[in-house]
Amino acid sequence: MEIIRWAILLVLVLPVPFFLGFIPVKHMNSLQRTPAMTYVCGWFVSFFLFEVTAVPFILLEKSFTMVVAVYTCIIAVLLLISLWQGRELWKDYAQTVRRALELPGYVKLGWAVVVLLILFQMFYAVRYEYYDGDDAYYIATSVLTDTFDSMYLRDAYTGYLYPLDIRHAFSPTPIYQAWLSRLSGIAPAVVAHTVLAPVWLLFMYCIYAQIGNRLLWNKRSYRPVFMLLITLWFSFGNISLYTSETFAMTRTWQGKGLMAGMVVPALFLCLIYLAQEKASRGIWMLFVCVCLSAVFATSVSFMLIPTVTGAAAVLTGVRNRSLRHAAKVFACCIPCLLLAVCYLLAAR
């Protein structure tokens, strides 16, 4: 029985996000059609869907079971659609593998070192897990959600009933982890510390790998050097409790860690591509998902995302001499702005 539970959990965090990524990746160009980009897109699609599914139920103070039922059905249907639409992508993945095998020996060695460093960090994140003080809120909220079948209606520190926690109601990261726990039967603390800690670390490095692909699109031999520098930077970035490197290694499963480690780099990745005159439709889809995933991670995004997106819209509009392009970039954060308005109305 325990093996089945772990198998379900691993399926939910490994192949499921990968297959969900087929939909946006299908509409990307050949440089972007990689397994790593597919995995990145799948996670942000998952966060986007959970945000738009769970928040209405949370505000209406409905049961967690209803969210589990609705979101699971949405994921199941979308998986079928994604598998059907992405059936042609396997040729691109095979071509990616062939190109990797044709790389010079010293480049392969560089990638091997990068992979070993990432695997070491994943092992380190689990074996020497750090019990951050914020776990008293994040993990406790996941436990209360699964145990009492309610969302943000109980005090995470005492378990007492209290009015809806509007401050966190729009950022359901702990509720998502409770969903993983409910479907797999694995305790929320184990889901966060033992599974999401290494898996989301891998997710983070997939984002940085795609940034390297874009920055060094015509210098493939330098890409492992870029990733080597990134992995070393994260290995020795614990100069304080509040660096993104510390968040990545010690609190990836928390909303703030998700924001610092994955959402901000993914935002940067999307904006690099959107700075071009013609960006693929898949990148626009990913950008919308990233903007809303920022709210999924933390309510700070209500201020951060419109500010960054607005500045990027102005810069890309000037660069491409296109007011329409600037308007399209800024329009991607409209869902975030709508949630911000709902937040202000609910907080009154």
N, C-alpha and C positions, 0 to 999 in steps of 0.2 A: 504493500500500500504506500509506503514511504517513497519507494522508487517512482511510482506513478505520479505522486504529488510533485516530486522534483522534476519529472519529465514534463508535466503540464506547465510548470513555472518556466522552465528553460525554453519551451516552445513559445510561450507568450512573450519572452524578451529577446529571442534570437530570430527564428524564422518568420514569426508573425510580422514584426516591424519591417523585415527585409521584403516580404511579399507586398506589404502595403505601399512600399516605396515604388512599386512598378508604375503606378498611375502617373505621378509627376515625372519620373525619369523617362518614361516613354516619349514625353514631349520635349526632351532635352537633346542637345547635339552630341556628337560622338565623344568629345572630350569629357563630357559630364556623365556619360552612360557607363559608370563603373559600379562594381559591387559595393564599394564604400559609400558612394553617393546614394545608392539605392537604400542602404541601411540608414543613412542620415535622414533621407526624405521620409522613410517609413516611421521613424520615431516622431518626427514633427507632425506628420499626418495623424498619428495616434494622439498626440497632445492636443492638436487642434480639435479633433473629434470629441475628445473627452471634455474639453473646455465648453464647447457649444452644447454638449449633451448634459453634463452634470450641473452646470451653474443654474439653469432654470429650476431643476429639482431642488437644489440647495436653497435657493431664494424662496421657493414655495414650501420649504420644510417638509419635503416628502421623504420617504424611506430610502435607505441606501440600496435595498434590494431592488427597487424600481430602477435605479441607475444601473445596477449590475445587469439587469435583464435587458434594458434598452440598449446600453452601450455594447454589450456582448453580441446582440443581434446585429447592430450596425457594423461591428467589426467583421462578423461572420459573412454578411452580405458583401461588404466591401472587399473582403479577401477573395471571394469568388470572382467578382468583377475584375480585381487587380490581376489575378492569376490568368484570367482569360485575355485581358488586354496586353499583359506583359509577356505573353508567350514568345514573342519575337526577340525579346531582350537577351535571351540566353546566347544568341549568336554574338552579340556585342561583348558579353562577358567572356565567352570563349576566345574572342579576338584579343581581349585585354590580357588574358592568361598567356596567349601565344606571344604577344609583344613583350610580356614580362620575361618569358623564357629566352627571348632573343637578346636580352640586355647583356652587356659585357659582364665578365665575372666580378670585377670590383664593385659594380653597381649592385649586383645580386648580394654580394657580401655586405654592402651598406644596408640594404633592406633587411637582411638577416639580423644584423645588429639592432636595427630599429625594432623589429618584431620581438626580439629577446628582451629588450628594455621595456617594451610595453607589457609583455607577459609578466616580467618581474614586478612591475608596478601594480598590475592587477592582483598578483599573488600577495604583494606587500599590503595592498589596501584591505585584503580580507584577513590575512594572518596577523597583522599588527593593527587591527582596526582601532580607531580612536573614538571614544565615546564623547561626542561633543555635547555641550550643555543644551543646545537647541533640540536635541533628541527628546528632551522632556516634553516638548510640544509636538514635534513632527511625528515621532513614532507613537506617542500616546494618542494623538488624534487618529491615526490609522487604526490603532487597537480599539478605541472607543467607537469608531465608525463601524467596524466589523462586528463588535460585540453587542452594541445597543441598537444597531440598524438605524442610526441617525447621523446627520452630517452637520458639524459645527454647532450642535445644540447642547454640548456638554463641555464643562471646563476640563481642559487637558490635564490639569494638575490635581484636580480633586475628583473628577467624574460627576460632579453635581450638574443638574440641569440649569441652563441659563439661556438668555435670549440669543438669537442667531448672531454668530460672530461675523459681522459684516466685513471687518477688516481682512479676514482670510477667506471669505465666502467665494470670492472670484478667482482664487488661486488654489485649486483643488489637488495639488500634488499629493498630499497625504491620502486623499480619497482615492486617487489612482492607484497608489500602493496598496490600499485596502482592497481595491478591485482585484489586483494580482493575488493578494492573500486569499480572498474569498474563492476565486476560481481554482487555485492550486491547493488550498488547505495548509499552506506554509505560513507560519506566524509573521506578522508585519515586520517585526524587528529583524528576523532572518531574511525576509525579502529585501529589506533596505541594506543591511550591513554585509550580507554574504553574497547576494546576487546582483542588486543594482549597483553596488559600489564598483565591482570590476566591469560589469557590462556597460554602465554609463561612462566609465573611463575609456573603454574601447570605442564607444560612440563618440566621445570627445576627440579622440585621435583620428577617427575617420573624417571629422570635420576639418581638422588641421591638414590632413592629407589632401583634401579637395582644395583647400586654400593654396597649398603648395603646387598642386596640378595647374591651378590658374596662373599663379605668379610665375611659374617656371614652365609654362606650356610648351616652349620650344627648346627647353634644356632638361630633358628627362634624366640625364645623368646626375643633375644637382638635386633632384627631389629627395633622395634618401639623406643627403646632407642637411637639407631643410628640416626633415622630420627628426633627424638625430639631434639637431640643436634644440628643437621643441621638446623632445623627451628629456634631454638633459636639463633644460630650463625648468621643467616641471619637477624633476627629481630633486633639485636643489633650490626650489623657490619658496621654501618654508621659512622666510625671514620674518614673518609675523603671522598672527592668527587670521589676518584679513586679506591676504593675497589670493588671487584666483588659483594659484598653484596649491596653496594650502586647502582651499575649498575643494579642489578637484581630488585631492588625495584623502581628505578626511571627512567630507560632508557632501559628496556628489549627489546623494539621494535627497537632500534637502532642497527646497525651492530656490534659496539663494545660491547654493552650489550649482544647481541646474542652470540658473541664469548666467552666472559668471563663467562656468566651464563650457556650456554648450550653446546657449541662446545668443550671447554676444558674438562669439566667433562665427556662428552661422549667419548672423545678421551682416557681419563684415563680408562673408563669402558671397551672400546674395548681392550686396551692394557693389562688389567688384564686377560681377557680371552685368548688373543693371546699369552700370556706368557706360556700357557699350551702346552703340546706336540701336542695335537689334539684339535683344535678349530673347532666349528661347521661352516658349510658353511655360515649360516646366519650371524654370527659375522663378517666374512670376507666381506660380502656384506655391512653390517652396517659400517664397518671401512672405506671402499671406499667412501661411502656416506658422512661420517663425515669429511673425509679429504677434499672433494670437497665443502662441506657445509661451511667449514672454509673460503674458498675463497669467497663464496656467502656472508659471513658476513663482511669480511674486507680484504683489500689487504695486510695487515701485514702477512697474512697466507702464502704468497709466501716464506717467510723466516722461519716462526715459524714451520709450518707443516713438511717440509722436515727435519728440524733440530731435532725435537722431534721424528719423525718417524725413522730417521737414527739412533739416539741413542737407541731407543727401539729395532730396528732390530739387532743391535750389542748385546744388553743385552739378548734378547730372543734367539738369535742364540747361544750365549755362554751357556746360561742356558740349552737349549735343545740339545746342541752339534750338531747343524744342520745348515750348511751354506744355505741349501735350504730354511729352515724356515725363516732365516734372510732375504734372498732375496725376499721371498713372502711378508713379512711385509713391506719392503721398496718399493716394486712394487706397493703397494696400493696408494702411494702418487705420482705416475708417472703422473696421470691427473693434479694434482696440479702443478707439475714441467712444464708440457706442457703449462699450462696457464701462468706460470711465464715467459716462453720464449716468448709467444705471447705478454705479457705485455711489455717486454723489446723491442721487435720489434716495437710495436705500439707507444711506448713512444719516439722513436728516432726522 
